[in-house]
């Protein structure tokens, strides 16, 4: 998939180090003030490398990488068997901080919507977002996501933090939200 200089391609197991770097950079920017500084400033990269080696190696999910000019700028990862009630779990969506606001998150969610329409058109999609992450919550709302609950969940830094479940009733609802969102 190509749009100007942004290309998306499906992730594979060899992308784990690349995804770990993007994930670390994203968390250190977006979650400053949400997660503990000591956690974000610690050996987060090694933790993310181990996490992504496992996630991309277990075969239980699928994801896409966005690249611009040959450089990685974002990724999304979903788990199709995410939840019997809510459907496909959008486990991660991250865009490099320097390129946020350029439509990369939308492009990645378009890949998810197209894939889900083929694989599970009758199932919904959902994700968790930290309640404190106003920017992400605003983005998901603009593309048709509906917050249905807030739950205190164990965060990677060990604390209980409120997270909001955002849902789309179907892949078509996500695609429609992406088309109509501001």
N, C-alpha and C positions, 0 to 999 in steps of 0.2 A: 504494500500500500504506500503510495507516495502523494505528497501534497506540497508542492514547492520544494523546499530543501529538507522537509521532514519526511522521513521514511519510517514505517513501523514494520517490524518483523517479529515472528514468534521466538520466544526464548527457548534456549536449550541448556542442558546441564553445564556446558562450558562457560556460560554467561555468569555463573555464580559470583566470581570476584568482581566483575563489572557492576552487577546489580548491588552487591554489598557496598561498593564505593558510593553509588548513587543514593542508596538508602541511608547510609551514614551522613552524607552531606545534607540530604533532605531533613532528617531528624534533627541534626544540629542546628538547622535554621528554623524549621517550623515548630519544633517542640521545646525551644528555649523558653523557660518560664512555665512549661507544662511538666516535663520530666526534670528530674534533678540535674543540676549542672555537673555534679560529680559523676553521674552516670554518663551524660552526653560527652563529657570531656575525658572519660576513661577509655578503655580499649574497646570502644564500640565497633570499630571496623572488624576486629577479630571475631566478635560475637555475631555480627551480621554475615561475615563470610561463612561461619559454621551454619548459621540459620539458612542461608541461601543454598549452600551445598546440599543440605538435607531437603529443602523444599523443592528444588529443581531436580533432585535425584529420586524423589519418592514416587513420581508419576501420578500424584493425586491432584495436580493442578496444571494450569496452562497460563502462559503470560505473553506479553508483548513488550518489546523495547522500542522506544522512539529514538531516532538518531537524526541529527542535523549536521550537515557537513562532515559526516563520518564520526561525529562525537555523540556519545550517549547523552540524552537530555531528559529521559523519563522512562518509567516502566509501570506496568500494571500486571497483577497476578491474581487469578481467580481459582476458586475451588468449586467445581461443579456440584459436588455432593455436600454443599455447605450446611444446609439446614432443611429438614423435612417441611417445615412451615414456610420459611422465607425464601428458599431456593438457593441459587448460586451465590456464593460468598465472594465478594470483591475483597480479597484478603489484603491487598496493598495497591496503592496508586500514589506514585511520587513523581514530581517534576523537579529538575534541577532548579534551585532557587533563582539563579540569574536569568532564567528564561520563562518564569511563571507569567501568566497573562497573555501568552502567545498562541493559545489554542492547543497546546500539547496534551494537556489532561483530557480535553474533549476528544482529540484524535484517538487517544488510548481507550477511552470509554466507547468510542464508536467501534473500535476493534472488538471490544467485549460484547457490545450489543449485537453486532453482526454474527459473531461466533455463537453466542447464546441463542440467537434466532434459529440457527441451524441445529444446534445440539439439544436445546431444551426450550422451545418457544413458549411453552405453557407455564414455565416456572418463573418466579420472580427473581430479582437480584437484590443484594443488600450488602451493607458494610457497616463497620463501626468507625466512629470518628470521635476524638476527644471533645468533650463539651467545651473546653477552653479554646479549641481550634476554630475560632470564628471565621477565618478566611475559608477554610475547607468546608465548613457547614454552609456558608453562603454560596459557595460554588455548587455544592450538591443540591441545594435548594433551587438555584437558578436553572439547573438541568433536570428538574422534575423530581428530585429525591424528596421523600416525605419522612420526617422524623417520627418514629412510632413509639419509642421508649428511650429512657436514659437509665443506665445500670452502672453501679460501681463495680469496676473490674480491676483485677490485678495488673498493674502496668509493668513494663520491663524493668523499671527501677525499683520494683518491689512494693510500691504503694498502691492503695485502692484509689482509682480516679474515675470520675463519671465519664461514661462513653454513651454516645447517642447512636441508636440503630437507625440507619437511613435505608429506605426501601424503594424499589420500583416494582410495580406489579407484574411486569413482563419485559422481555428484551425490547419489544416495540415501544413500551412506555419510556424506557431509557432512551431509545433512538429518537422518539418524539421530543422528549425533554432536551436532548442535545440539539435538535433542529430548531426548537422554539425558544430555548433559553437565551437570556441576554448576554 
